[in-house]
Amino acid sequence: MIAGCDYNTRMAWIAFIDAGERLFALNVVPISGKTGPTFSRLVEHLKMMGLEKQEYLQTLYLERPWGRNNVATTLALGRVAVLVETAASYVGIEVHYVQPSTWRKGVFGKGQKRTRAEWKKKALEFAAQLWPERAFETDNEAEAALIALYGSRQNEVV
């Protein structure tokens, strides 16, 4: 099983994909101001998914934090990424950071120039096509699932 994670400064979306590229689960984990409770919640979500599926969660693909114009937001995004990475490492899950442009190229193909809003819309549409049984409420949910899909395809190659 492979997991993909998208996040913002307040939430982390973690999608779990099995070997058949079926979306097994998609969890939303609130990121509170306090590191301890947030870390514990992340650890529990990661542990629970491996036990529920009775399959070892091998790898988590985490979108690399990227800078925006606001320094405070950039630092907050980095904090969330480090929390997710540390929780995954704590339970023995290998973590790979992936650039947004890299996972998009791996999922959608090369040569596509889009604005951020266009990418978000494309992610929602594409995820809905791949997993019609799942109602994606946000682009973050869709992107977490697509990051996991990217990771699943990388593991096939390795």
Secondary structure, 3 states (H helix, E strand, C coil): CEEEEEECCCEEEEEEECCCCCEEEEEEEECCCCHHHHHHHHHHHHHHHHHHHCCCCCEEEEECCCCCCCHHHHHHHHHHHHHHHHHHHHCCCEEEEECHHHHHHHHHCCCCCCCHHHHHHHHHHHHHHHCCCCCCCCHHHHHHHHHHHHHHHHHHHC
